[in-house]
Amino acid sequence: MKAILVDAPLAPLVLSHVPEPPLPAHGARIEVHATGVCRSDWHAWMGHDPTVRFPHVPGHEFAGVVREVGPEVRTVRIGQRVTAPFCCGCGTCGPCRDGVQNLCLHEYQPGFDGWGSFAETVVVPWADVNVVALPAGMEEGEAASLGCRFMTAFAGLVDRAGLRSGETVAVLGCGGLGLAAVAIAAASGAKVVAVDVQDEKLALARQLGASVVVDARTDDPVAAIRDATDGGAHVTVDALGSPVTAAQGVRSLRRRGRHLQLGLLLADEAAPPVPMLELIKHELAILGGHGMPARRYPEMLRFVRERRIDVGLLIGERRPLADAHEVMASMGAFAPRGVTLLTL
């Protein structure tokens, strides 16, 4: 099959001919019609993720058509249009039985634990647990754009932070993850403050429902958020993933506020300082978010439909798979607007 192969950290991403990965008895092979490029892919390319083994095929946000299933698969059918979460659960361990398959003890992530979706096909293990059928009318590129950043923001805000209508939310960083958080929070009835350093991203955040935008090049985000939310936000989201934005998020909360850490902090930034005095004195909560189990997809898709979220606004560019190296390199400077999709 054709795939983007990377021989080592920071090596060129080259469109190559490679053998298809083996299909386990419980798995499904998906013909990839669209795949997103995520900053998590960039971290893996940089060598920040110890689970990745080179040579490697990146990619974990995808949608397409089922081409083959293993003999143990019962509910997934060849020819179905499908997607899958990046965090695949086995379905039988303790966390999986508790309904949090995204926290599976045996978690498998395409594009990290094995070859991913920058390819003609990708394998999804435990297919009956992880494969999600697309609703009629949902375009596969839009479905791919939901596969990591959007569903992580949805589960983070709805399930982890328990966001309520009428609350205030501050989103630090308006890349694909941050813009998804802005759209979800606004559609939930929250007043949203969006923070970034690029005019185009701030304009798109307004289009997706942000009431206030803050240019961190000229304004202090903490002061601006506090001013816009009557002393502090109910919920803050670090959608960038840096020690600076994480600390700003905590310091921008009102009493008993909730900070949601969605942006990854890896390598030298994996253990950032925490404003612990504010945490204790103001009875704050810091919450993590790691994807979403496949069983929550129907509610998320219903939310998108009923709240009329224009998922297409989250897609910045559609590029050929051969452009993967150029797109990946641009992730280091947070250059892409929204989600960049690759197609063969």
N, C-alpha and C positions, 0 to 999 in steps of 0.2 A: 504494500500500500504506500501511498505518498504520505509523508509526515514531516514535520519540522523536527530535526534532530539536533541536539546540543551535546557536544562531546565532553565538555567540562565547564565549570563555572566561568562565566563571562566569555565563553567561546561563541563564535557566530552561530546564529540560528539558521540552519540550512535546510531547504526543502529537499528531501531525500526519498529514496525508495527503501523501505524497511519491511521486515516480516510483520504480519499482524500478531499482536500478543495472544497467547493461548486463552481459550474460553473455558472458565471453570464450569462444572456441572450446574451450579446455581446461578450462573451469570447470563447476561445478554450482551450481544455485540450491536452497537448503535452506529449506523451510518451518519456521520456528522454533517449537518447542513449549515450550521453556524456555531462559532465558538468565540467567547469573549476573551479579551486580554486584561488580566487583573494585576494589581500591584503584588498580590501574593505570588503570581508567576514570576514577577520581577525579583522578589526576594529569593525564590528558588534558584533563578538564573545567577544571582549574585553569590550563591553559595551559603546563604543564611539559614537554610533549612536542612538539618542533618538527616532527614528521612529520604532525601532525594539522592538517587544513585545515577551516575553518568556512565555511558551515554543515556540521554533522557529525551522524552517527548513531553513538553509542557501542555498545560491546558486543563481547565476544570469547570468552565461554564459552557454548556453546550445544549443543543437540541438537534433532533434528527429523527431517523426512522429505524425501527428495530429490524436488523438484517438476519440475526441468528440468535437462538436461545439454547441453553444447556438442557440436558434431559431432566433435571430436577425442577425446572421452572414450570409453574402452573398457571400463572395469571397474565403473564406478559406474552403478547402475540406478535409474530412476524408481520411487518407492515404497519404497526402502530406508530403514530407520531408521538414522540416522547421527549422528556428531559429527565434530569436526576439531580439531586443535591450533590455538592462536592464532598459532603461528609457522609459516606455510605456506612450503614450499620448492618451488623450480622443478623439482627432480629431475635437472637436467643440469649444473649448475655443479660446481666442484671439491668444496666441502664436501658437496653433495648426493650426489655419486658416492662420497664417503667414508662415507656413511651418517649424516651429521649435518645432515639437512635443516632442523633448527631454526636452523642457522647459515648458511643459504643466502645467497649473495651478492646475491640478488634478493628476499630475504624480503618476504612480504606478510602484514600482520597486519590481519584484519578488525577494525574498530573503531578503527584507528589510521591505517593507510595508505589505507584506504577505509572506506566505510560498514559499520557492524557489525550486531550481532544484536539490538539493542533495536528490533526491527522484525518485520513478518510474515515477511519472507524475508531471507536473507543469502547472498552469493556467496562460494564457496570456489574459488580458482584452482587450476590444476594438480590437478584433482580426483582423478585416478588416483593421485597421490602422497600427497594430504593427507586425503581423506575416509576415515573409519573406520566400518565397519558395527558396529552395536551387537549384543551377544550377546542371544539370546533371554532374556527375563526381566528385563533391565535397564531400569528405568524411565527415561524421558527426562530427568526432572529430576535424577536421580542422575548420569546421563551428563554433563549440563551442568556439574554441580558438580565433575567431574574435569578439565574442559577447560583450566584454567590452573593454579590453585593446587595441586591434588592431583598432577597430572602433573609440574609443576615440582619439587615436593618429592620425588616418586618418583625422577625422573631425577637430581636433585641428590644425594640420599642414596645411591642404588644405583649410579649410573653415575659421578658425579663424585667423591663422597667415599668410595666403595667400602666402605660400612658393613658390618661383620661382626657376626654374632651374638656376644653377650657384651660388646660394647663399650658405652661410655657416651655418651649424646647429650644435649646441653642445647639447648633450643629457646627462643629469646627472642622473645616475642610470640605470643599464642595467638588470632589472628584465623583466617580461613579457611585461610591458608597454613600458619601455625604448627600448627594443629590437625591438618591433613593430615600434616605432618612428624612430629608426636607419634604419630599412628596408624601410620604407615609404619615408623618407628623401633621402636616397641614390637612390631609384628608381625614385625619382622626379628630379634627376640630381643635388642634393646638395652635397657639400663636408661635410662629417659628422665627428665630433669629439665625441667619446664616453668615458664617465667617469664612473668608478666603482672601487670597492676594491677587486674584485675576478677575478683571472686569467681566469677561465673558461668562465665567462660572457664576459670579454673583448675579448677573442678569438672568441666567437660566434658573438660579435658585428662586428668584422672584417669580419667574414664570411658573415654577412648580409649587408656589404657594407661600414662600417666605414673606413675612410682613416687614421684616427689617433685615438689611444686609449690612455687614461690617467689613470694611477693607482693612485687613490687619497690617497693611503697609503703612497706613497713616493713623490708625486708631488703635488704642489698647483694647484688645478683645474683652478682657475681664470687665473693665469699666463700662464698655459699650453694652455688653450683655446685661450687666447689673442695671444700667440706666434704662434699657429697653424692657426689662422684666420686673420693674418695681422692686429692686433689691436682690434679684437672683432668680435663675430659672428653676423650674421644678425638675427638669431633666436636661442634662448636657450630654452630648455625644462627641467623643473624639473619633471622627471618621477619617482622620489623616494617619495617625499612628506615630506619635513622636513624644518624647518626654515633655516638650514645651506645651503642645496642645493638650496632652493628658492633664498636666498640672493646671493649665488655664481652665479646662473643663471643670475640675473640682472646685477651683476658686470662684467660679461663676455661678455656683449653686446657691439657692436660698436655704434657710434652715430645713433640715430633713429632706434635702434634695437628693436626687439619684444621678450619679454619673455612669454613663454607659460607654465602656471601652470596646470599640469595634475595630478600630485601626490596629494593625499588627505592630508590635514592638519586638524586634528580633535582634540577634547578634549583640553588639555592644549596648543596645538600647533596651534589652529584654527586662531589665530590673531598674526602672526609673525611680527617682525620688518621688515620694507621695507627700502632699501637704497634710501630714497626719494631725497637726494641731487643729486645722479647720475640720477635718474628718471627725475628730472626737468632740470638739466644742460645739459643732453645729449638727451633730448626729446625722452625718451624711452616709450614703451608701455608694459603694463602688461595685458595679456589676460588669461581668464579662459576657460576651456573646460569641458563640461558635456555630455559625450556620443555623440550620433548621432541619428537623426530620422531615422525610418525604410525606409523612401522614398529615402534615400541616399545610401542604401545598393547596388542597382544595379551598381552605379558608382564605389563604393568601390570594388565590386567583379570584375568588368571589369578592374579596375586598377591592381588588384592582378594578373589577367590572362594576361593582355597585357604587364605588366612590369616583368612578370615571377618571382614573389616573391614566394619563397619556404616557404609556411606557415608551413609546417612540421618542419622546423628548429626552429620554435618558441615553439614547444611542447617539454617540457623537459621529462616528465614521463607520463605514463598511469597506474593508480592504481585502485584497486577495491574500491567501495564506502565505504566499511568497514574501509578503511585506512584514512578516512576523518580527524579524530582527530590528527593523527600523521602529516599529511600534513598541517593542519591548524596551529598546534603548531609551525611548522618550519617557517611559514610566519613571525613570530615576529623577527627572525634573518635574514630575506631576504635570506633564504637558498635555496629555489627552483631555478633551472635554467629554465628560460622560463616559459611556462604555464604547470601546472600539471592538467591532466584530470582524472576525476573519472568516472567509469562505474560500473553498476550493474553486 
